[in-house]
């Protein structure tokens, strides 16, 4: 039997969740600055000021971790996103979309 090929995104496609991180935040994770209205992140329940600490089972301890994980996500798949919201940890399910720019 031939091994199942791992699905990959089309060349040049850039996975996105539909929010803008706070590039300046000195946070232990990826801080959400802005959520695109009607986008996948909004549909999945992501909110401004959420601190993303895990995506698809991978720990997000810094903005660079976030930047490393994003290209590994498959467009169209639903991933688990753990956020710290105030004192609570919330687990969301967000469909990976494609960045247009």
C-alpha positions, -999 to +999 in steps of 0.1 A: +000+000+000+013+035-008+016+058+022-010+084+024+004+118+013+001+145+038-022+172+025-006+205+017-018+239+008-016+251-028+017+269-036+016+305-025-015+299-003-011+315+032-032+300+060-050+326+082-075+325+111-091+359+104-076+381+131-048+406+135-023+399+162-008+427+183+027+427+168+040+450+196+026+431+226+051+417+250+029+387+259+034+350+265+014+340+235-002+359+206-024+387+217-054+394+195-057+430+185-085+429+160-109+402+148-122+404+112-159+408+113-177+378+098-144+360+094-135+325+106-120+337+139-152+357+147-173+327+138-152+305+161-157+329+190-123+346+191-124+380+207-102+411+209-077+409+238-078+371+238-043+357+244-037+327+221-016+301+240-021+270+218-030+263+182-037+228+169-020+213+200+011+234+196+022+256+224+022+294+216+046+310+241+055+340+219+046+358+187+074+339+169+058+306+179+025+318+163+044+328+131+060+293+130+027+274+135+006+293+110+022+280+078+018+244+090-020+247+092-041+234+063-066+257+047-101+244+053-093+223+084-108+232+118-082+236+144-083+239+182-073+273+195-068+278+233-069+313+246-066+330+279-096+353+283-094+372+316-089+345+343-103+317+321-088+294+295-112+289+266-109+264+238-123+274+204-126+256+171-117+278+142-116+269+105-083+279+088-089+303+060-066+319+034-050+352+036-057+372+005-028+397+006 
